[in-house]
Amino acid sequence: MRLTSITLLLAIGPGAALAQDQERFDCLIDPGQVLEIGSAVDGVIDQVFVSRGDTVKKGDPIAKLESKAEEAQLTYAKERAQDEGPIDIARSKVALLQKAADRATEMGKRNVMADAQVQEAQTNAEVAQLELRSAQMDQHLAKLDLQRVEAQLARREIRSPIDGLVITRMMGPGEYVYSQAPIAQLAQIDPLHVEVFLPTSMYDRVKKDQVLKVYPAAPVGGEYDATVSVVDKVFDAASDTFGVRLALPNPEGKLPAGIDCTVGFPAE
């Protein structure tokens, strides 16, 4: 609802110079976004680390699924990835057979050893080199498998994707979670979104990145600067209005979401 500057002047008093220079419109302060946090995999919840009203940072743990089998797989994968034994054995074999091949080659040049024996020694050295490469590849694959197991285990830890506030905790330890079952609902409260509908006659007066004054309703009150972030390009013909969204900084979380407000526009 539009409040004219004359009405504001009568309500507040002749000494309020600011009211004479503004037109105010009803608005609503909403969370920046509201998210329902679920799990990427199905399973039984082992722990839930948050409760209603808790503040969380991006990356903070929300919940953890039962993961004993995955943890055992991780231990096995780490042992395989760190095992240098096959590579050490292959390197020793390469060194031994390469020396034998070098001796055989030298003896072949002096006609002390038959060509067939020289070729056999050289072939054995080449096979040992291939076995070393195979052992190195096996360890490389083991390290890739370790990354896969770590990724699988990480999917069983549900973390917050935003800085925000826990609105509701929907599930607890022992409950079975699946893809359509949210564990908690989070709200981003910095920045807040201010939603206001203006008459289409004001369309040319609203610009993106414009800074306007927002006045939350009682009992919050006060005056805050908000920046226009969205100006709708489609009008509502039925009401002859268009929507505008403003970003209202709330770094300390003092302002609540879901409260009525008015936004002031400079009067023409």
C-alpha positions in Angstrom: 0.0 0.0 0.0 1.3 3.4 -1.0 1.7 6.1 1.8 2.0 9.6 0.4 4.4 12.1 1.8 1.5 14.3 3.0 0.1 11.5 5.1 3.5 10.7 6.6 4.0 14.4 7.4 0.7 14.6 9.3 1.4 11.3 11.1 4.9 12.1 12.1 4.9 15.9 12.5 6.0 18.9 10.6 9.6 18.6 11.9 10.3 15.4 9.9 11.9 16.7 6.8 12.8 13.2 5.6 9.2 12.2 5.4 8.4 15.1 3.1 11.0 13.8 0.6 9.8 10.2 0.5 7.0 8.0 -0.7 6.7 4.8 1.2 5.4 1.4 0.0 4.6 -1.7 2.0 7.2 -4.5 1.7 8.2 -7.8 3.3 11.7 -8.8 4.6 12.4 -12.5 3.6 15.4 -14.8 4.1 17.9 -14.6 1.3 17.1 -18.2 0.6 15.5 -21.2 2.4 17.0 -24.6 1.8 15.9 -28.1 2.8 19.1 -30.1 3.4 19.0 -33.8 2.4 21.5 -36.6 1.9 23.1 -37.6 -1.4 22.8 -41.3 -0.4 20.3 -43.4 1.5 21.1 -44.7 4.9 20.5 -44.6 8.7 21.4 -41.3 10.5 24.1 -41.8 13.0 24.4 -38.3 14.4 22.7 -34.9 13.9 24.9 -31.9 14.9 22.3 -29.1 14.8 19.1 -28.0 16.5 16.5 -25.4 15.8 17.9 -21.9 16.2 21.6 -22.9 15.7 23.8 -20.7 13.5 25.9 -22.5 10.9 28.7 -21.6 8.6 29.2 -23.0 5.1 30.8 -26.4 5.4 29.7 -27.0 9.0 28.4 -30.6 9.6 24.7 -31.0 9.7 24.4 -34.8 10.1 26.4 -38.0 9.5 25.1 -41.4 8.3 26.1 -44.7 9.7 29.3 -45.5 7.8 31.2 -48.4 9.4 31.5 -50.4 6.2 32.7 -47.3 4.2 35.3 -46.6 6.9 36.6 -50.2 6.7 36.9 -49.8 2.9 38.8 -46.6 3.4 41.3 -48.3 5.7 41.8 -51.0 3.2 42.2 -48.6 0.3 44.8 -46.5 2.3 46.9 -49.6 3.0 46.8 -50.6 -0.7 47.7 -47.1 -1.8 50.6 -46.8 0.6 52.0 -50.3 -0.1 55.4 -49.8 -1.9 56.4 -53.4 -1.5 55.6 -54.6 -5.1 57.4 -51.6 -6.6 60.5 -52.2 -4.5 60.6 -55.8 -5.5 60.2 -54.9 -9.1 62.9 -52.3 -8.9 65.3 -54.9 -7.3 64.5 -57.4 -10.0 65.1 -54.8 -12.8 68.5 -53.9 -11.3 69.5 -57.5 -11.0 68.4 -58.6 -14.5 69.7 -55.4 -16.1 73.2 -56.2 -14.7 72.9 -59.8 -16.0 71.9 -58.5 -19.4 74.8 -56.1 -19.5 77.2 -58.9 -18.6 75.7 -61.1 -21.2 76.0 -58.4 -23.9 79.6 -57.9 -23.1 80.3 -61.6 -23.1 78.5 -61.9 -26.4 80.7 -59.3 -27.9 83.7 -61.4 -26.9 82.1 -64.5 -28.3 82.1 -66.1 -24.8 78.3 -66.5 -24.7 76.0 -67.7 -27.3 73.7 -65.2 -29.0 70.6 -67.0 -27.8 71.7 -66.7 -24.1 72.5 -63.0 -24.7 69.0 -62.4 -26.1 67.4 -64.3 -23.2 69.2 -62.1 -20.7 68.1 -59.0 -22.5 64.5 -60.2 -22.7 64.5 -60.9 -19.0 65.6 -57.4 -18.3 62.9 -55.9 -20.5 60.2 -58.1 -18.9 61.4 -56.9 -15.5 61.0 -53.3 -16.7 57.4 -54.0 -17.8 56.7 -55.6 -14.4 58.0 -52.5 -12.7 55.7 -50.3 -14.8 52.8 -52.7 -14.0 53.5 -52.4 -10.2 53.7 -48.6 -10.5 50.3 -48.6 -12.4 48.8 -50.8 -9.8 49.7 -48.3 -7.1 48.4 -45.4 -9.2 45.1 -47.2 -9.5 45.1 -48.0 -5.8 45.5 -44.2 -5.1 42.6 -43.5 -7.5 40.5 -46.1 -5.7 41.4 -44.4 -2.4 40.0 -41.1 -3.8 36.8 -42.9 -4.8 36.3 -44.4 -1.4 37.0 -41.1 0.3 34.4 -39.4 -1.9 31.9 -42.1 -1.1 32.5 -41.6 2.6 32.3 -37.8 2.3 28.8 -38.2 0.7 27.7 -39.7 4.0 28.5 -36.5 5.8 25.9 -33.8 5.2 27.3 -30.3 5.5 25.8 -26.8 5.2 26.1 -25.2 1.8 25.5 -21.7 3.2 26.0 -19.4 6.2 22.6 -19.4 7.8 20.2 -20.4 10.6 18.6 -23.7 11.3 14.8 -23.2 11.1 13.8 -26.8 11.7 15.4 -30.2 12.3 13.2 -32.8 10.7 15.1 -36.0 11.5 17.2 -37.5 14.2 19.7 -40.4 14.9 18.4 -43.8 14.0 16.0 -42.6 11.3 16.3 -43.8 7.7 17.0 -41.0 5.3 16.5 -41.1 1.5 16.7 -38.7 -1.4 13.2 -37.1 -0.8 13.5 -36.8 3.0 15.1 -33.5 4.2 17.1 -33.6 7.5 17.0 -29.9 8.3 15.8 -26.6 6.9 18.2 -23.7 6.8 17.6 -20.0 6.1 20.2 -17.6 4.8 19.8 -14.3 6.7 22.7 -12.3 5.3 21.7 -10.7 3.1 18.0 -10.6 3.6 15.6 -10.0 0.6 13.2 -7.1 0.7 10.2 -7.7 -1.6 8.0 -4.8 -2.7 5.4 -4.3 -5.4 5.3 -0.8 -7.0 2.8 0.8 -9.4 3.9 0.6 -13.0 4.1 4.4 -13.1 7.2 4.2 -11.0 9.0 1.8 -13.4 11.4 4.5 -14.7 12.3 5.6 -11.2 13.7 2.3 -10.0 17.2 1.2 -11.2 19.3 -1.8 -10.3 22.0 -1.0 -7.6 19.9 2.0 -6.4 20.2 2.4 -2.6 16.9 2.9 -0.8 15.8 3.2 2.9 14.0 0.3 4.5 12.0 0.7 7.7 11.1 -2.6 9.5 7.8 -2.7 11.4 7.6 -2.7 15.2 9.1 -4.1 17.4 12.2 -4.0 15.3 12.0 -0.5 13.9 15.0 1.5 12.7 16.2 2.6 9.3 18.5 0.5 7.0 20.0 0.9 3.6 19.2 -1.8 1.0 20.3 -2.1 -2.6 18.0 -2.9 -5.5 19.0 -6.3 -6.9 16.1 -7.2 -9.1 13.6 -5.2 -11.1 10.9 -7.4 -12.7 10.6 -7.0 -16.5 7.1 -8.4 -16.5 4.2 -6.4 -15.1 1.1 -7.7 -13.3 -1.7 -6.4 -15.4 -4.4 -7.3 -12.9 -2.9 -5.0 -10.2 -0.9 -2.7 -12.5 2.2 -3.3 -10.4 5.7 -4.8 -10.9 8.0 -6.5 -8.4 11.3 -5.2 -7.0 13.8 -7.0 -4.8 16.3 -5.3 -2.6 19.3 -6.9 -0.8 19.5 -5.9 2.8 22.9 -6.6 4.6 22.5 -8.3 7.9 26.1 -9.4 8.9 25.4 -9.7 12.6 22.0 -11.4 12.2 20.2 -8.7 14.2 17.3 -8.3 11.7 14.7 -11.1 11.7 13.2 -12.4 8.5 9.5 -12.6 7.8 8.7 -9.1 9.1 6.7 -6.4 7.5 8.4 -3.2 6.4 8.1 -0.1 4.3 10.6 1.1 1.7 11.1 4.8 1.0 11.5 6.2 -2.5 12.5 9.8 -3.2 9.4 11.8 -4.0 9.1 13.4 -7.4 
